[in-house]
């Protein structure tokens, strides 16, 4: 497992379409921003011969982070697929962004992968968000391994980092997280730092020297072997503890020597089953070198220890009307079932859909059924259409390399699927199926936008539709109360990328405006009003008089209209007109322009004219009566209140509860959750939590999550209401 002899594969490192699911490994890279995921991908591409010594592909670009936005922001903002080839195996590396705002891209990568590489920095450690993703993988039994990077940093300590990993990821069994190799250091430099020049395999006790720029295998100095004895024994015991051979432990404890080949086979099985999690050191290749330190060992782990797609169960599949459907796992001859895990736009080929095939075989120019269901609340209408796919290809940097077909278990790009969106299912047109969608985080940061100019206004709708089709973690809202277009995002960086894509990709310039929450108004006490609409200007005039009483009602009552007119003071045919006028004025608001709710309006008297009274006149009179009643009454502003559930580590419970109180929140209770976390339930005014997703991330160092749900409107405190009224008058 990595301790094999390898020759440099040259052009063979450029992966093409796989011919069988057993020759595919789908691996997602997980780690915080700056941990070295993209650098590791490029080092692996160099070792496999997929790129030249300068780490560039044929067009001069890189294999990952090739998008213009990524160049400008100097970080990954999207999921990237990098297919490589090693020992006859196609390795689909899925490089994910490490920044929390792009967790939707990470979730898509987890959906498409069969195993995960957790990349941690030897100098920075493990952050809270990485621990949370580890727990997600553990919940579904996804096989995992850990790669320690930044070994060249002055404060890097591989031994300490493996201890931290075992403590963080091992849970109740830290011996399930152990290193397979130990780094070897060369002579100290002028700065006192000794660079890592090689590795020593704990199982084979072989030394792998990278000091020349290529991997060389040597027998270690006998003086080194006692130094690794404790680590080697612990690794062997960890492997034996997870072995399916129950007699192996008895033989080991009885003093019988363990065959290295047997240990490696048991190790590979334990990794594939997701019960043992090896730790490996890695470093990028030096300038002019052909192999990065630890890359050959890592490729050996991926090809030998990570599971094939055949070992990964298919997500739940139904017909489009919901009937369950059973399929053979990853069968190229079974009915077609594929999923769009990412949608993007290419300036040359148009829309590109990155798909993972879970069943069947997909061929170029084939007509498929596209199904999208379950995301209507995020601006994605349910759809079922037949489309003819364009070219099939495998991406490599900005290049698209054509392939004739894609089999179950593999990933590829499909061109020109005009209706397909991220999360959609592709299936045979005569046998339409639907896959259960993966869990996507709720976007909780509102971004209110408006077109910068008239030409932008004409393009805005189409640009936003394309944007949310690419990214289901965004939600598009056309708020009918505030008349704002709101793009809900996961965080500030997510919002910045959305605006940049609107501008650079779709040619739409927008202005960000203050987000408004939908306030309401109600009467604070009883009041009366008289509406008099009398005009005479030749011919038919206008005559309508009505008198009303208004009284507040409990929250959630809406507007109740009561007719108590006696003696026909207001003719029966005009009473609905008065009600219509009252409701129209209530919708416009009275004090600050917010809709009026939770009142009873009683029509008690009025006057009419046999000729000049009309429906329109009594509508106007009803509105005037309500306005007059409001002029002499106390009008309360009502604000929406949300129920907020915050899941946070126990260490941050105090600061989070204090922060919620500072937002005028009422804590309803707490309950203990798994993994040393606490669930806090509170009710908080929505006007106070517009940026809560950003603030909570800072407060909890990225370890907390929250959800929100509208509960009701309730009176706003007088001082806050006065400030809102002043802002409305000055706007």
C-alpha positions as CSV (number, residue, x, y, z in Angstrom):
1,X,0.0,0.0,0.0
2,X,2.3,2.7,-1.3
3,X,5.4,0.6,-0.6
4,X,5.5,-0.7,-4.2
5,X,7.9,0.2,-6.9
6,X,6.4,2.6,-9.5
7,X,7.6,3.9,-12.8
8,X,6.7,7.3,-14.0
9,X,3.6,6.9,-16.2
10,X,4.1,10.0,-18.3
11,X,1.2,10.6,-20.6
12,X,-0.6,7.6,-19.2
13,X,-1.4,9.8,-16.2
14,X,-4.0,11.6,-18.3
15,X,-7.2,9.8,-17.3
16,X,-9.7,8.9,-19.9
17,X,-13.1,7.2,-19.5
18,X,-13.1,4.1,-17.3
19,X,-14.0,0.7,-18.7
20,X,-15.3,-0.8,-15.5
21,X,-16.4,0.5,-12.0
22,X,-13.5,-1.5,-10.3
23,X,-11.0,0.7,-12.1
24,X,-12.4,4.0,-10.7
25,X,-11.7,5.7,-7.4
26,X,-13.8,8.8,-6.5
27,X,-12.1,10.9,-3.8
28,X,-13.1,14.2,-2.3
29,X,-10.5,16.5,-0.6
30,X,-11.7,18.1,2.6
31,X,-9.9,20.7,4.7
32,X,-10.0,24.3,5.9
33,X,-9.0,27.2,3.6
34,X,-5.3,27.3,3.3
35,X,-4.7,23.7,4.4
36,X,-3.1,22.9,1.0
37,X,-5.7,20.9,-0.8
38,X,-5.2,22.5,-4.2
39,X,-1.4,22.3,-3.8
40,X,-1.7,18.6,-3.0
41,X,-3.9,18.0,-6.1
42,X,-1.3,19.7,-8.3
43,X,1.5,17.6,-6.7
44,X,-0.4,14.4,-7.4
45,X,-1.0,15.5,-11.0
46,X,2.7,16.1,-11.4
47,X,3.6,12.6,-9.9
48,X,1.1,10.9,-12.3
49,X,2.5,12.7,-15.3
50,X,-0.7,14.6,-15.9
51,X,1.1,17.9,-15.8
52,X,4.6,19.0,-16.7
53,X,7.4,19.8,-14.2
54,X,6.2,23.4,-14.0
55,X,2.9,22.1,-12.7
56,X,0.9,23.4,-15.7
57,X,-1.3,21.7,-18.2
58,X,-0.9,22.1,-21.9
59,X,-2.7,25.4,-22.2
60,X,-0.5,26.9,-19.4
61,X,-3.2,26.8,-16.7
62,X,-3.4,24.9,-13.5
63,X,-5.5,21.8,-12.9
64,X,-7.5,23.4,-10.1
65,X,-8.5,26.9,-9.2
66,X,-8.6,27.9,-12.8
67,X,-11.6,30.1,-12.7
68,X,-11.0,33.9,-13.1
69,X,-12.8,34.6,-9.8
70,X,-10.6,32.1,-8.0
71,X,-7.5,33.9,-9.4
72,X,-8.8,37.3,-8.3
73,X,-9.9,36.1,-4.8
74,X,-6.8,33.8,-4.3
75,X,-8.9,30.9,-3.0
76,X,-11.1,28.1,-4.2
77,X,-14.7,29.0,-4.5
78,X,-16.1,26.0,-6.4
79,X,-15.8,22.2,-6.7
80,X,-13.2,21.1,-9.2
81,X,-12.8,17.7,-10.8
82,X,-9.2,16.5,-11.6
83,X,-9.1,13.1,-13.2
84,X,-5.7,11.2,-12.9
85,X,-4.5,7.8,-13.7
86,X,-2.2,5.5,-11.6
87,X,-1.5,1.8,-11.9
88,X,-4.4,1.3,-14.3
89,X,-6.9,3.1,-12.0
90,X,-8.7,6.3,-12.8
91,X,-8.7,8.6,-9.8
92,X,-11.3,11.3,-9.8
93,X,-10.1,13.9,-7.4
94,X,-12.7,16.4,-6.2
95,X,-11.1,19.5,-4.9
96,X,-13.5,21.4,-2.6
97,X,-13.3,24.9,-1.3
98,X,-12.3,25.1,2.4
99,X,-14.1,28.3,3.2
100,X,-17.3,27.8,5.1
101,X,-19.3,30.0,2.7
102,X,-18.9,27.4,0.0
103,X,-20.0,24.4,2.0
104,X,-22.6,23.7,-0.7
105,X,-19.7,22.8,-3.1
106,X,-18.3,20.6,-0.4
107,X,-21.6,18.7,0.0
108,X,-21.7,18.2,-3.7
109,X,-18.2,16.7,-3.6
110,X,-19.2,14.4,-0.7
111,X,-22.2,13.2,-2.8
112,X,-20.1,12.4,-5.8
113,X,-17.2,10.7,-3.9
114,X,-16.8,7.2,-2.4
115,X,-14.0,8.2,0.0
116,X,-12.5,11.4,1.6
117,X,-9.0,12.7,2.1
118,X,-8.9,15.1,5.0
119,X,-6.1,17.6,4.5
120,X,-4.7,19.2,7.6
121,X,-1.9,21.7,8.0
122,X,1.0,20.7,10.3
123,X,1.3,24.3,11.4
124,X,-2.4,25.3,11.7
125,X,-4.1,22.2,13.1
126,X,-7.7,21.1,12.7
127,X,-10.5,23.7,12.7
128,X,-14.1,23.2,13.9
129,X,-15.7,23.0,10.5
130,X,-13.3,20.2,9.5
131,X,-14.3,18.2,12.6
132,X,-18.0,18.7,11.7
133,X,-17.4,17.3,8.2
134,X,-15.6,14.3,9.7
135,X,-18.7,13.6,11.8
136,X,-20.9,13.8,8.7
137,X,-18.7,11.3,6.9
138,X,-18.7,9.1,10.0
139,X,-22.5,9.1,10.1
140,X,-22.7,7.5,6.6
141,X,-19.6,5.3,7.0
142,X,-17.5,7.0,4.3
143,X,-13.9,5.7,4.3
144,X,-11.4,8.5,5.2
145,X,-7.7,9.1,5.4
146,X,-5.7,12.1,6.6
147,X,-2.9,13.9,4.8
148,X,-0.6,16.3,6.8
149,X,0.7,19.1,4.8
150,X,2.9,22.2,5.3
151,X,5.7,20.0,6.8
152,X,8.2,22.7,5.6
153,X,6.7,25.3,8.0
154,X,9.0,26.3,10.8
155,X,6.6,25.2,13.6
156,X,5.4,22.0,11.8
157,X,5.5,18.9,14.0
158,X,4.2,15.8,12.4
159,X,4.2,13.7,15.6
160,X,2.2,16.3,17.4
161,X,-0.2,16.6,14.5
162,X,-0.9,12.9,14.4
163,X,-1.6,13.0,18.1
164,X,-4.1,15.9,17.5
165,X,-5.7,14.0,14.6
166,X,-6.1,10.8,16.8
167,X,-7.7,12.9,19.6
168,X,-9.9,14.9,17.2
169,X,-11.0,12.2,14.8
170,X,-10.5,9.0,16.7
171,X,-13.3,9.6,19.2
172,X,-13.5,6.6,21.5
173,X,-10.9,4.7,19.5
174,X,-7.8,6.9,18.9
175,X,-5.8,3.8,17.8
176,X,-8.0,3.9,14.6
177,X,-6.1,7.0,13.5
178,X,-2.4,6.2,13.1
179,X,0.4,7.2,10.7
180,X,1.6,4.8,8.0
181,X,4.9,6.7,7.4
182,X,7.1,9.0,9.5
183,X,8.9,11.9,7.9
184,X,12.7,11.9,7.8
185,X,14.5,15.2,8.1
186,X,17.7,16.3,6.4
187,X,20.5,18.5,7.8
188,X,19.5,21.8,9.5
189,X,19.7,24.9,7.3
190,X,21.0,28.3,8.3
191,X,17.7,29.1,9.8
192,X,17.9,26.1,12.1
193,X,15.0,24.3,10.3
194,X,15.6,20.7,9.1
195,X,13.7,20.1,5.8
196,X,11.8,16.8,5.3
197,X,13.6,14.8,2.7
198,X,12.1,11.4,2.9
199,X,9.7,8.9,4.6
200,X,10.1,5.6,6.4
201,X,7.4,3.0,6.1
202,X,6.3,1.7,9.4
203,X,5.1,-1.7,8.1
204,X,7.9,-2.4,5.6
205,X,10.6,-0.5,7.5
206,X,11.8,0.8,4.1
207,X,13.2,4.3,3.5
208,X,11.8,6.4,0.7
209,X,14.2,9.2,-0.3
210,X,12.8,12.2,-2.2
211,X,15.9,14.4,-1.8
212,X,16.8,14.0,-5.5
213,X,13.4,15.1,-6.7
214,X,12.4,11.5,-7.5
215,X,11.4,8.7,-5.1
216,X,14.2,6.4,-4.3
217,X,13.9,3.3,-2.1
218,X,16.6,2.3,0.4
219,X,17.2,0.0,3.3
220,X,17.3,2.3,6.4
221,X,20.2,2.7,8.7
222,X,19.8,0.0,11.4
223,X,20.2,2.7,14.0
224,X,16.9,4.2,12.8
225,X,14.8,1.1,13.4
226,X,14.6,1.3,17.2
227,X,13.3,4.8,16.8
228,X,10.2,3.7,15.0
229,X,9.6,0.5,17.0
230,X,6.9,2.0,19.3
231,X,5.0,3.6,16.4
232,X,5.3,0.4,14.3
233,X,4.0,-1.8,17.1
234,X,1.1,0.5,17.7
235,X,0.2,0.6,14.0
236,X,0.3,-3.2,13.8
237,X,-1.9,-3.5,16.8
238,X,-4.3,-1.0,15.4
239,X,-4.5,-2.9,12.1
240,X,-5.0,-6.3,13.8
241,X,-7.7,-4.8,16.0
242,X,-9.7,-4.0,12.9
243,X,-8.8,-7.2,11.0
244,X,-11.6,-9.5,9.9
245,X,-9.3,-12.5,10.9
246,X,-10.2,-12.9,14.5
247,X,-7.2,-15.3,15.0
248,X,-4.6,-12.8,14.0
249,X,-4.7,-11.0,17.4
250,X,-4.2,-14.3,19.3
251,X,-1.3,-15.2,17.1
252,X,0.3,-11.7,17.5
253,X,-0.1,-11.8,21.3
254,X,1.4,-15.3,21.3
255,X,4.6,-13.9,19.8
256,X,4.0,-15.1,16.2
257,X,5.5,-12.7,13.7
258,X,3.0,-10.9,11.4
259,X,3.5,-11.2,7.6
260,X,3.8,-7.7,6.2
261,X,1.8,-8.7,3.1
262,X,-1.1,-9.9,5.3
263,X,-0.9,-6.7,7.4
264,X,-1.1,-4.5,4.2
265,X,-4.1,-6.5,2.9
266,X,-5.9,-6.2,6.3
267,X,-5.0,-2.5,6.4
268,X,-6.5,-1.9,2.9
269,X,-9.7,-3.8,3.9
270,X,-10.0,-1.8,7.1
271,X,-9.6,1.5,5.3
272,X,-12.2,0.5,2.6
273,X,-14.7,-0.4,5.4
274,X,-14.3,2.9,7.0
275,X,-13.0,1.6,10.4
276,X,-9.3,2.6,10.1
277,X,-8.0,6.0,9.1
278,X,-4.4,6.2,8.1
279,X,-2.3,9.4,8.4
280,X,0.2,10.3,5.7
281,X,2.7,13.2,5.4
282,X,2.9,15.0,2.0
283,X,4.7,18.0,0.5
284,X,4.8,19.6,-2.9
285,X,7.6,18.8,-5.3
286,X,10.6,21.2,-5.2
287,X,11.2,23.3,-8.3
288,X,12.3,21.1,-11.1
289,X,11.5,17.9,-9.2
290,X,9.2,15.3,-10.7
291,X,7.5,13.9,-7.5
292,X,6.3,15.5,-4.4
293,X,7.1,13.9,-1.0
294,X,4.6,11.3,-0.1
295,X,2.6,11.5,-3.3
296,X,3.5,8.0,-4.5
297,X,2.5,6.6,-1.1
298,X,-0.8,8.6,-1.2
299,X,-1.6,7.3,-4.7
300,X,-0.9,3.8,-3.4
301,X,-3.4,4.3,-0.6
302,X,-6.0,5.6,-2.9
303,X,-5.7,2.8,-5.5
304,X,-5.2,0.0,-3.0
305,X,-7.2,1.1,0.1
306,X,-10.1,3.3,-1.0
307,X,-13.2,1.5,-2.1
308,X,-14.5,1.2,-5.7
309,X,-17.9,2.6,-6.7
310,X,-19.2,-0.9,-6.5
311,X,-18.8,-0.7,-2.7
312,X,-20.8,2.5,-2.4
313,X,-24.5,2.2,-2.1
314,X,-26.8,4.1,-4.5
315,X,-28.9,6.9,-2.9
316,X,-32.6,6.3,-2.8
317,X,-34.2,6.2,-6.2
318,X,-37.9,6.5,-7.1
319,X,-40.0,7.0,-10.1
320,X,-41.0,10.7,-10.8
321,X,-44.3,10.1,-9.0
322,X,-42.6,8.8,-5.9
323,X,-42.8,5.0,-6.2
324,X,-39.5,3.3,-4.8
325,X,-37.2,1.7,-7.4
326,X,-34.5,-0.9,-6.6
327,X,-31.3,-0.9,-8.7
328,X,-28.2,-3.1,-8.7
329,X,-25.4,-1.0,-7.3
330,X,-23.2,0.6,-9.9
331,X,-24.2,-1.7,-12.8
332,X,-23.2,-0.4,-16.3
333,X,-26.0,-2.5,-17.8
334,X,-28.7,-1.3,-15.5
335,X,-31.2,1.6,-16.2
336,X,-29.5,5.0,-16.4
337,X,-29.4,7.0,-13.2
338,X,-27.0,10.0,-13.0
339,X,-27.0,13.1,-10.9
340,X,-25.9,16.6,-11.7
341,X,-23.5,17.5,-8.9
342,X,-22.3,20.9,-10.3
343,X,-23.5,23.3,-13.0
344,X,-21.3,25.9,-14.6
345,X,-21.0,28.1,-17.7
346,X,-18.1,27.9,-20.1
347,X,-17.6,30.8,-22.5
348,X,-16.9,28.5,-25.4
349,X,-19.2,25.5,-24.9
350,X,-22.0,27.0,-22.8
351,X,-23.6,25.3,-19.9
352,X,-21.6,22.3,-18.5
353,X,-23.1,19.8,-16.1
354,X,-20.7,17.7,-14.0
355,X,-22.5,14.4,-13.4
356,X,-21.9,11.3,-11.3
357,X,-23.2,8.1,-12.8
358,X,-24.7,5.7,-10.2
359,X,-26.2,3.2,-12.7
360,X,-26.1,2.5,-16.4
361,X,-24.0,3.9,-19.2
362,X,-24.3,7.3,-20.8
363,X,-23.3,8.0,-24.4
364,X,-22.7,11.1,-26.4
365,X,-25.8,12.5,-28.2
366,X,-28.1,10.3,-26.2
367,X,-31.6,11.7,-25.3
368,X,-32.2,11.6,-21.5
369,X,-34.9,12.6,-19.1
370,X,-34.1,15.4,-16.8
371,X,-36.0,15.5,-13.5
372,X,-35.7,18.3,-10.8
373,X,-37.9,18.2,-7.8
374,X,-38.0,19.5,-4.2
375,X,-36.2,22.9,-4.5
376,X,-39.2,25.1,-5.4
377,X,-38.6,27.1,-2.1
378,X,-35.2,28.2,-3.5
379,X,-36.4,29.4,-6.8
380,X,-36.1,26.1,-8.7
381,X,-39.4,25.1,-10.3
382,X,-40.1,21.3,-10.5
383,X,-39.4,20.1,-14.0
384,X,-39.5,16.9,-16.1
385,X,-38.2,17.3,-19.6
386,X,-36.4,15.2,-22.3
387,X,-33.1,16.6,-23.6
388,X,-30.5,15.5,-26.0
389,X,-27.1,15.8,-24.4
390,X,-24.2,17.4,-26.2
391,X,-20.6,16.2,-26.0
392,X,-19.3,14.1,-23.1
393,X,-15.9,15.0,-21.7
394,X,-13.6,14.8,-18.8
395,X,-12.3,18.2,-17.5
396,X,-8.7,19.0,-16.8
397,X,-8.1,22.6,-15.8
398,X,-9.9,24.7,-18.5
399,X,-9.6,21.9,-21.0
400,X,-12.4,19.4,-21.9
401,X,-11.2,16.1,-23.2
402,X,-13.9,14.3,-25.3
403,X,-15.0,10.8,-24.4
404,X,-17.5,8.6,-26.2
405,X,-19.3,7.2,-23.1
406,X,-19.3,7.1,-19.3
407,X,-20.1,4.1,-17.2
408,X,-21.6,3.7,-13.8
409,X,-19.3,4.9,-11.0
410,X,-17.5,7.5,-13.2
411,X,-17.8,11.2,-13.4
412,X,-17.8,13.4,-16.5
413,X,-19.1,16.6,-18.0
414,X,-22.2,16.9,-20.2
415,X,-22.5,19.9,-22.5
416,X,-25.6,21.9,-23.4
417,X,-28.2,20.5,-21.1
418,X,-30.3,23.7,-21.1
419,X,-32.8,22.7,-18.4
420,X,-30.6,20.7,-16.1
421,X,-29.7,22.2,-12.7
422,X,-27.5,21.2,-9.9
423,X,-29.2,18.3,-8.0
424,X,-31.2,17.1,-11.0
425,X,-31.4,13.5,-12.0
426,X,-30.7,12.2,-15.5
427,X,-32.3,8.9,-16.6
428,X,-33.6,7.1,-19.6
429,X,-36.3,8.9,-21.4
430,X,-38.5,5.8,-21.5
431,X,-37.8,5.0,-17.8
432,X,-37.7,8.4,-15.9
433,X,-36.3,8.2,-12.4
434,X,-35.6,10.6,-9.5
435,X,-32.8,10.5,-7.0
436,X,-33.3,11.6,-3.4
437,X,-31.5,15.0,-3.2
438,X,-28.5,15.4,-0.9
439,X,-28.8,17.7,2.2
440,X,-28.0,21.3,1.3
441,X,-27.4,24.1,3.9
442,X,-30.0,26.8,4.2
443,X,-28.8,30.2,2.9
444,X,-29.4,32.6,5.8
445,X,-27.7,35.8,4.8
446,X,-30.0,38.1,2.8
447,X,-28.6,40.2,-0.1
448,X,-31.1,42.8,-1.4
449,X,-30.1,43.9,-4.9
450,X,-31.5,46.1,-7.7
451,X,-30.4,46.6,-11.3
452,X,-27.8,49.4,-11.7
453,X,-29.4,50.6,-15.0
454,X,-32.2,49.9,-17.4
455,X,-30.1,47.5,-19.6
456,X,-29.1,45.7,-16.4
457,X,-32.8,45.5,-15.4
458,X,-33.6,43.7,-18.7
459,X,-30.9,41.1,-18.1
460,X,-31.3,40.7,-14.3
461,X,-34.0,38.1,-14.3
462,X,-32.2,35.8,-16.7
463,X,-28.9,36.2,-14.9
464,X,-30.4,35.4,-11.5
465,X,-32.2,32.4,-12.9
466,X,-28.9,31.0,-14.2
467,X,-27.1,31.8,-11.0
468,X,-29.5,29.8,-8.8
469,X,-29.6,27.0,-11.4
470,X,-25.9,26.6,-10.8
471,X,-25.9,26.9,-7.0
472,X,-28.8,25.4,-5.1
473,X,-27.4,26.8,-1.8
474,X,-28.7,30.2,-3.0
475,X,-32.3,31.1,-2.7
476,X,-34.0,33.8,-4.9
477,X,-36.8,35.7,-3.3
478,X,-39.1,38.4,-4.8
479,X,-40.5,39.8,-1.6
480,X,-44.1,41.0,-2.1
481,X,-44.2,43.0,1.1
482,X,-40.9,45.0,0.7
483,X,-40.9,44.8,-3.1
484,X,-37.2,43.8,-3.0
485,X,-35.3,41.2,-4.9
486,X,-33.4,39.2,-2.3
487,X,-30.6,36.7,-3.0
488,X,-30.1,34.5,0.1
489,X,-26.5,33.4,0.5
490,X,-24.4,31.4,2.9
491,X,-22.1,34.2,3.9
492,X,-20.3,37.4,2.7
493,X,-17.8,35.5,0.5
494,X,-20.6,33.6,-1.1
495,X,-22.4,36.8,-1.8
496,X,-19.3,38.4,-3.3
497,X,-18.9,35.5,-5.7
498,X,-22.6,35.8,-6.7
499,X,-22.2,39.5,-7.5
500,X,-19.0,38.8,-9.4
501,X,-20.6,36.1,-11.5
502,X,-23.5,38.3,-12.3
503,X,-21.2,41.0,-13.5
504,X,-18.5,39.0,-15.3
505,X,-20.4,36.0,-16.5
506,X,-23.8,37.3,-17.2
507,X,-23.1,41.0,-17.8
508,X,-25.4,42.3,-15.1
509,X,-24.4,45.1,-12.9
510,X,-26.4,45.4,-9.6
511,X,-26.4,47.7,-6.6
512,X,-26.7,46.3,-3.1
513,X,-29.3,48.0,-1.0
514,X,-30.3,47.7,2.6
515,X,-32.4,44.6,3.3
516,X,-35.8,45.3,4.8
517,X,-37.8,43.0,6.9
518,X,-41.6,42.9,6.4
519,X,-42.9,45.0,9.2
520,X,-46.6,45.4,10.0
521,X,-48.8,48.0,11.7
522,X,-51.7,47.7,14.1
523,X,-53.8,49.9,16.3
524,X,-52.7,50.2,19.9
525,X,-56.1,51.2,21.2
526,X,-59.7,51.8,20.0
527,X,-60.3,54.7,17.6
528,X,-63.1,56.1,15.3
529,X,-63.0,57.7,11.9
530,X,-65.3,59.4,9.5
531,X,-64.7,59.2,5.8
532,X,-66.4,61.9,3.7
533,X,-66.0,61.9,0.0
534,X,-68.3,64.5,-1.6
535,X,-67.5,66.2,-4.9
536,X,-69.6,68.0,-7.4
537,X,-68.1,69.1,-10.7
538,X,-71.0,69.1,-13.2
539,X,-72.9,66.0,-14.2
540,X,-72.8,63.0,-11.8
541,X,-70.9,63.9,-8.7
542,X,-69.4,61.7,-6.0
543,X,-71.1,61.3,-2.6
544,X,-70.1,58.8,0.1
545,X,-69.9,59.2,3.9
546,X,-69.1,56.3,6.3
547,X,-68.2,56.1,10.0
548,X,-66.2,53.3,11.4
549,X,-64.8,52.1,14.7
550,X,-61.4,50.3,14.9
551,X,-60.2,48.1,17.7
552,X,-57.1,45.9,18.0
553,X,-57.3,42.1,17.9
554,X,-55.0,39.4,19.1
555,X,-52.0,38.5,17.0
556,X,-52.8,36.4,13.9
557,X,-56.3,37.7,13.6
558,X,-55.8,39.6,10.3
559,X,-58.5,42.1,9.4
560,X,-62.0,41.6,10.5
561,X,-64.8,43.7,8.9
562,X,-68.1,44.0,10.7
563,X,-71.3,45.6,9.3
564,X,-73.5,47.3,12.0
565,X,-75.3,49.8,9.9
566,X,-79.0,50.1,10.7
567,X,-81.8,51.7,8.8
568,X,-80.1,51.6,5.4
569,X,-77.8,54.6,6.1
570,X,-75.4,52.9,3.8
571,X,-77.2,50.9,1.1
572,X,-76.4,47.2,1.1
573,X,-74.8,47.3,-2.3
574,X,-72.1,49.7,-1.1
575,X,-71.1,48.0,2.1
576,X,-68.7,45.6,0.2
577,X,-67.3,48.8,-1.4
578,X,-66.5,50.3,2.1
579,X,-64.8,47.0,3.1
580,X,-62.8,47.0,-0.2
581,X,-61.6,50.6,0.5
582,X,-60.7,49.8,4.1
583,X,-58.7,46.7,3.1
584,X,-56.9,48.5,0.2
585,X,-55.8,51.3,2.6
586,X,-54.8,48.7,5.2
587,X,-52.5,47.0,2.6
588,X,-50.8,50.4,2.0
589,X,-50.2,51.1,5.6
590,X,-51.0,54.1,7.8
591,X,-48.0,55.4,9.8
592,X,-44.9,54.1,8.1
593,X,-46.2,52.4,5.0
594,X,-46.4,48.9,6.4
595,X,-49.5,46.7,6.0
596,X,-52.1,46.9,8.8
597,X,-53.1,43.7,10.5
598,X,-54.9,42.4,13.6
599,X,-57.8,44.9,13.8
600,X,-61.6,44.8,13.7
601,X,-63.2,47.5,11.6
602,X,-66.9,48.1,12.3
603,X,-69.0,50.1,9.9
604,X,-71.7,51.7,12.1
605,X,-73.1,54.6,10.1
606,X,-73.0,56.6,6.9
607,X,-74.9,58.5,4.3
608,X,-75.5,58.0,0.6
609,X,-77.0,60.0,-2.3
610,X,-79.5,58.4,-4.7
611,X,-77.7,59.7,-7.8
612,X,-74.1,60.5,-6.8
613,X,-73.2,57.5,-4.7
614,X,-71.1,54.8,-6.3
615,X,-68.9,51.9,-5.6
616,X,-65.7,54.0,-6.2
617,X,-67.0,56.8,-3.9
618,X,-67.6,54.4,-1.0
619,X,-64.2,52.7,-1.6
620,X,-62.6,56.2,-1.2
621,X,-64.7,57.0,1.8
622,X,-63.7,53.7,3.5
623,X,-60.0,54.5,3.0
624,X,-60.4,58.0,4.3
625,X,-62.2,56.8,7.4
626,X,-59.4,54.4,8.3
627,X,-56.8,57.1,7.8
628,X,-58.8,59.5,10.1
629,X,-59.0,56.8,12.7
630,X,-55.3,56.3,12.5
631,X,-54.6,60.0,12.9
632,X,-56.1,60.0,16.4
633,X,-54.8,56.6,17.5
634,X,-51.6,55.1,18.7
635,X,-50.2,52.9,15.8
636,X,-47.9,50.1,16.8
637,X,-45.2,48.7,14.6
638,X,-45.1,44.9,14.5
639,X,-41.9,43.1,13.7
640,X,-41.5,39.5,12.6
641,X,-40.0,37.2,15.2
642,X,-38.2,34.0,14.3
643,X,-37.5,30.8,16.2
644,X,-33.8,30.3,16.1
645,X,-32.1,27.0,16.8
646,X,-28.4,27.2,17.4
647,X,-26.2,24.1,17.6
648,X,-22.9,25.1,19.1
649,X,-20.0,23.5,21.0
650,X,-20.3,23.5,24.7
651,X,-17.3,25.9,25.0
652,X,-19.3,28.6,23.2
653,X,-22.7,28.3,24.8
654,X,-22.2,31.2,27.2
655,X,-21.1,33.7,24.5
656,X,-23.8,32.6,22.1
657,X,-26.6,33.0,24.7
658,X,-25.2,36.4,25.7
659,X,-25.2,37.5,22.1
660,X,-28.8,36.4,21.6
661,X,-29.9,38.4,24.6
662,X,-28.1,41.4,23.1
663,X,-30.3,41.0,20.0
664,X,-33.5,41.2,22.1
665,X,-33.8,37.5,22.0
666,X,-35.6,35.3,24.5
667,X,-33.9,32.0,25.2
668,X,-36.6,29.3,25.4
669,X,-34.3,26.4,26.5
670,X,-31.3,24.3,25.9
671,X,-30.7,20.6,25.4
672,X,-27.6,18.5,25.2
673,X,-26.6,17.1,21.8
674,X,-24.1,14.6,20.6
675,X,-20.4,15.4,20.2
676,X,-20.1,17.9,23.1
677,X,-22.6,20.3,21.6
678,X,-25.7,22.1,22.9
679,X,-28.9,23.1,21.1
680,X,-30.1,26.5,22.0
681,X,-33.7,27.5,21.2
682,X,-34.6,31.2,21.2
683,X,-37.0,33.7,19.7
684,X,-35.3,36.7,18.1
685,X,-36.7,39.6,16.1
686,X,-35.7,39.1,12.5
687,X,-34.5,42.7,12.2
688,X,-31.7,41.7,14.7
689,X,-30.5,38.6,12.8
690,X,-29.9,39.8,9.2
691,X,-26.1,39.2,9.6
692,X,-26.3,36.5,12.2
693,X,-24.8,33.8,10.0
694,X,-21.6,36.0,9.7
695,X,-21.6,37.0,13.4
696,X,-22.2,33.5,14.7
697,X,-19.4,32.1,12.6
698,X,-17.0,34.6,14.1
699,X,-18.3,34.1,17.6
700,X,-18.0,30.3,17.5
701,X,-14.9,30.0,15.3
702,X,-16.9,28.3,12.6
703,X,-18.2,25.5,14.8
704,X,-21.9,26.6,15.2
705,X,-24.9,26.2,12.9
706,X,-28.3,27.7,13.1
707,X,-31.7,27.5,11.6
708,X,-34.6,30.0,11.6
709,X,-38.3,29.8,11.2
710,X,-40.9,32.6,11.2
711,X,-43.2,32.4,14.2
712,X,-45.3,35.6,14.4
713,X,-45.3,39.4,14.4
714,X,-45.2,41.2,17.7
715,X,-45.0,44.8,18.9
716,X,-41.7,46.5,18.4
717,X,-40.3,48.4,21.4
718,X,-41.1,52.1,21.3
719,X,-37.5,53.3,20.9
720,X,-36.8,50.9,18.1
721,X,-40.1,51.7,16.3
722,X,-39.3,55.4,16.5
723,X,-35.9,54.8,14.8
724,X,-37.6,52.8,12.1
725,X,-40.1,55.6,11.5
726,X,-37.4,58.2,11.2
727,X,-35.4,56.0,8.8
728,X,-38.6,55.6,6.7
729,X,-39.2,59.3,6.6
730,X,-35.6,60.1,5.6
731,X,-35.5,57.4,2.9
